[in-house]
Structure formats: structure tokens, C-alpha cells
Amino acid sequence: MTAAPASTAPLSAAPDALGRFGEFGGTFVPETLVAALADLSEQFESAMGDPEFRRELDGLLSTFVGRPTALYKAGGLTRLAASKSASGKSATIWLKREDLAHTGAHKINNTMGQALLTQRMGKQRVIAETGAGQHGVATATAAAHFGLQCDVYMGSEDVRRQHINVVRMKLLGANVIEVDSGSRTLKDATNEAMRDWMASVESTHYILGSVVGPHPFPRIVRDFQSVIGVESKEQCREAFGREPDCVVACVGGGSNAAGIFHPFIDDAGVELVGVEAGGRGASAGSHAAPLTHGSPGILHGSLSYVLQDDSGQTAPVHSCSAGLDYPGVGPEHAFWKDAGRVSYSSVSDERALDAFVDLCRSEGIIPALETAHAIAEAIERAGRMDESQHVLVNCSGRGDKDVDEADRLLRARGGPAQTIATVVDVPVPR
Ligand SMILES: *Cc1c(COP(=O)(O)O)cnc(C)c1O
């Protein structure tokens, strides 16, 4: 891949009319979906240009979702980063509290936007894919609000592992369809949702859950999630009078990262860092880090970095966090990576688990395991920066869903209390 995009347009102007972010993105779908995607693209543009649609969405984000979410100065986490750093100092760490949004994560920003769009298009039914169940719950919530019929595809392995989210979806009135093919996880659920949509596109909208899939989905999801970055920018100016020096977010499909990065993308002075799931190590099947270890390929309708074997078969993935456990990533992240605008790193299960406990103990905030990957990176970076600098972290979700898994992992390595004693330099009451 060449390093720079051919055009001189600012990076924020992507995608082009064909849905390409540089050479990534596009629309690699069966003929039956081409017209539907073109129509969706037009409907989305028209909605976003309509002040009435924007007013209605803003109203919902405010009174139903709970926006704006807070920008929080994480003094305890900053002190902890300083205690771990070689200099004994740390930049100030700020958290954008998406964990405080309704249903406990950023995903609701996108599902409310797409459900409102569904209503505008006159469709009565929505479908979605889900892995950990978080996007399924956010979609079922939006569908309940708008009175839409809702079918959620979920791998049978995930149905077993994420039982509580299955119950939540059913309570919200959604129908959960178990997928028994392939690895019985997110990738297979996505295939089935696409198959459903091909047969039902006249009456049904497919609410995709991240900045992936064929054009215009990466654009739509990014724009609905950009509220995170737009609010953050204003809140940072209010709190410390300027842009942050560095913004950190975890990357699964890439929607919470794209949402917080995009409003900063043309601000050259703001360093942007995406954090992938490093899992148990760099060998194939041990991680979920396509930007770190993958290569360009086509998955679920667009060209981006993908974890694949030599014959182009999608590789198995692993992460302690179900929401990062996906072999692909949004095409805009591939574009930002190759343009050198965003740097991407990966954080192992072990480091994420340390950071999970760190945030619990230093701030009284239990983060999602996905989010803990970003927290780990932020602690390390802040410790290498100057005290006068500011690091903004997207606290993408809360960890209620992860407490059993975190407890299991912590016990396996000697118990949570023991872990914290080695991490923080203060005695922990037992
Ligand atoms: C789903 C999820 C993610 C990963 O998805 P992105 O599209 O990469 O944002 C990250 N954090 C939380 C809390 C999630 O629920």
C-alpha cells in the first residue's frame, strides 16, 4: 500500500462518493444490495441535511441517552500513572464518560441514529448482528423506543457465553436468532444478518454495529459516533483551554475510536492512538489486532486490514474482551494508519486486566474490558509525557457485563486484592 492518499483534500473529507477512504472501503457486495446501499446513502445524506432530523436526534441523545456525557479529570489515575513512570510524573488523564450513556456504552449513539433513520425511511423492521450482545442490546433498546420489529443474529457460542444480554434483548422485545454455522460467533452472525438483509431490504433496515461493512455504513456509524469527539473538544477547551495533546481509544471494529478521533483528525497537534487487542501474543489465533498483524483484504463488504491466512481465509481471533474479538477493522482506520495520522498499538489481555483493576481502585469506575485496553495505553503514555500535557481517553463502556469474567481471570492469577498490592504503592485493606 502506498503511504499517502493521492488527493490533497483534508483527511476528514473521506470517504469519496464511492465510499473509499484512500484505497480502502468501497462496496464489495452481491448485486441485490447495490441499489439498496445507494438508496441508504442518499437517505442518510438527506436526513443529516434536514434540521428537523438533527433536532429530533439531538433531543433523543439528550433526554433518552443522557448526553452530553461528562468529561472527567481522573486525578487518581493520573497519580497512579506518575507512580509507575520513570520520571515520577504524568500528564493529566481525562476520561470521556461514554460508560454513563444509556445501556452503558457508546453503542447507543449509533443505534438511536440508525433507528431514527429507519423510521424516516418508512421501514418497520430492523436486524442486527451481535457478538458480546452489547450492540444487540443497544439495537433492541432503540427498536423498543421506536416500536420497530427487531431480529438480532448471534452465534450460538456467544448466546451461551453472554446469557444476560440475551435475556436483556428478549425483555426489550427483540427476537434473538442463534447462528450455528462456522465458529458460531460474531463473524458468522454478521454473514447471516447480511443474508437476511438481501431477502428483506424492502421492509428492513440493517443496523450495523461498528464502522465496518460496505459503504455507506462506515460513514454513517462514524458520523453518529462523532458526537463523542465534538463534545470532547468543547469540554476540553472549557476544562483546560485547548485541545488535548493525545487522544486514546480502543479499537474493535473501530466505532468509539472513529467517533472520538474524527473531530480531531485535521488538528495536526493532537496525537491520536488506537489500541487493539493484543490477546495472549503475536502468533496467529492469539490476538485480535488486524492493524498490527493483518494485511489488506475484503471482509463483510469492504477492503481493510484483515487477519487472514495465506489463502485469504479469515483467521481465528482471541481477546479477553468479547467486544474487540473481531478479525477485521473499519476501512477508515486502515486509511488513517497508512496515512500516518493515527498510530495503532496493541495491549495484551494481562495488561488490560491490570488496567481494569487500576481504574476500579484509583477512581471507583469499573470499565468494560474493551475500555481497559485504552486505559492501559493511556497510563503508559501519560507517564512518558510532561506534567503540563493532557491525555483524553474514551471510556467507551462500563464493566458490569465483565465482572464475572474479570473475577475468573484475576483468581486464576492469585486474586484481585493481591494484584492491586503490586500495582499501587499503598496498603490495601482486606
Ligand atoms: C463494542 C464495544 C467496543 C468495540 O467496538 P468499537 O466499534 O471498536 O468501538 C469497545 N468498547 C465497548 C464498551 C464496547 O461495548
The ligand as a Gaussian input file, in Angstrom:
#p B3LYP/6-31G(d) Opt

LIG

0 1
 C      -18.406000      -2.940000      21.370000
 C      -17.503000      -2.204000      22.252000
 C      -16.213000      -1.791000      21.832000
 C      -15.641000      -2.145000      20.494000
 O      -16.346000      -1.647000      19.387000
 P      -15.832000      -0.395000      18.560000
 O      -16.704000      -0.387000      17.369000
 O      -14.392000      -0.644000      18.228000
 O      -16.000000       0.806000      19.405000
 C      -15.438000      -1.045000      22.708000
 N      -15.870000      -0.739000      23.952000
 C      -17.082000      -1.124000      24.396000
 C      -17.502000      -0.751000      25.774000
 C      -17.939000      -1.868000      23.573000
 O      -19.138000      -2.258000      24.026000

